Amino acid sequence: MWADNAYLRGWIVANQGGNIAGWKIEPNTLSNLSMKLVANTNTSYIGVGTDTYANPGIWIGTSSAGSRLSVGGAS
């Protein structure tokens, strides 16, 4: 779709995923090169520089262990 000076309302559904301005869009995930937002039933998190708890970077979210926060660099 292409528009110039358009006003649009409604929903955009991307069941197959896609990309907008460098952000990858998947059904439960929004990510770019170093950041990831995951919204799943069992594990939801925001990761900066990591997508795993207790790895270098920032990770905040929930898992089977409960709510967790990890901030750290390489050991």
Secondary structure, DSSP 8 states (H G I E B T S, - for coil): ---SS----S----TT-EEETTEEEETTEEE-SSEEEEE-SS-EEEEES-SSTTSSEEEEEEETTEEEEEEE---
